[in-house]
Amino acid sequence: MIHVLLSSAAYVLTDHLVSSEGTTCLQIMKNLTRKGINFTAIGGYISIKKPPKNIKIFSACSIKASPYDNLIRKYSAHIQYITRSYLKASKILKTQKIDIIHHMFPAVYGQTFSLLAVKEKFSQPFIFGPVSAHFTRRPLDERIINKITSTLHFKTISKCSHLVAITEQVKRLYSNLIDRDKISVIPLGVNTKLFRPTTRNKRKQEFELLFVGSLYPIKGAKYLIRSMKYVVREEEEVKLRIIGEGPEKKRLELLAKRLGLRDKVIFEGFVPHNKIVRYYQNCDIFCFLTLGEPFGIAILEAMACGKPVVASNIGGPAEIVKDSETGFLVNPKNVRLVAKKIIQLIKNEKLRKKMGRKARRTVMEKYSLEKISEKYYRLYCSLI
């Protein structure tokens, strides 16, 4: 039996909160324990309603950090997690037989690092990732400390037996740094048993668009609201449902009001991850106009439910969505073009259904958690 130490599982390790990294990591561990992999995992903030059997999980942070926290809270959480997870991992390595060390999440190009890899010497294979990358300008605080974090990041990479990239684009970033044979592309996965097309044919009075994500500027929700102004000019019976919380919420509500869309844009607020599936199932089109998403798990969840997607032609979405096959890729700031693509899908039911079927098939073939877990299983076995 292979014993894997997840020296960093996820900042928020959960089965019900909004954390694509945390829910993915937890499900992968559950899947691989059925294949005989034994896990000891160190996470940050832990909130698990149904604790998995045969997995030892340790919390290394008492602060639940979010992307829009103030700087004191943000860095208090980071420092606490980095130091406590390092101390816990060091202790585990001295007291238990560990076959593989894996720093899973968070892993971001030039930013995150493993203090364990930087400070300690160990004989076990060390895996880092899946690594994502930001292709947009980072906040000032992150730019100020970048020289330190990037140095520690590349020291971490130098200790890797294997690196996991979240997309082909990220793999290319590392190809000049380490041997390409030591890099695998393993994306995030989606639970296709939970996220699936509904068999209920619910009659609706209005056509429904859906956005799911934290409400801060980089998510681009304001461009989706602006595009609605042009959509409703041609198609009156349309509404946009927005799920998520964040610092932009009030500004987005005011924007909808100013554009005369108060009755057309519905803000649902926070919805638990295990209850969000019905919103995907009930919508007609999923829209995701991010300005720089490293991946885009919400896109996969919508596609798994058989929905066509209108998404940004950048970053992760550009790899996930096949333009004119599973949806449309657009410049998010070109709101007239966004509206045009949405209207095209509204008017063409046959195209919507065709794209939705292809979207579901794509997820089943490439992004199901079973397929993703199998890739990690083969990787672990190859390193022993």
Secondary structure, 3 states (H helix, E strand, C coil): CCEEEEEECCCEEECCCCCHHHHHHHHHHHHHHCCCCEEEEEECEEECCCCCCCEEEEECCCCCCCCCCCHHHHHHHHHHHHHHHHHHHHHHHHHCCCCEEEECCCCECCCCCCHHHHHCCCCCCEEEEEEECCCCCCCHHHHHCHHHHHHHHHHHHHCCCEEEECCHHHHHHHCCCCCHHHEEECCCCECCCCCCCCCCCCCCCCEEEEEECCCCHHHCHHHHHHHHHHHHHHCCCEEEEEECCCCCHHHHHHHHHHCCCCCCEEEEECCCHHHCHHHHHHCCEEEECCCCCCCCHHHHHHHHCCCCEEEECCHHHHHHCCECCCEEEECCCCHHHHHHHHHHHHHCHHHHHHHHHHHHHHHHHHCEHHHHHHHHHHHHHHCC
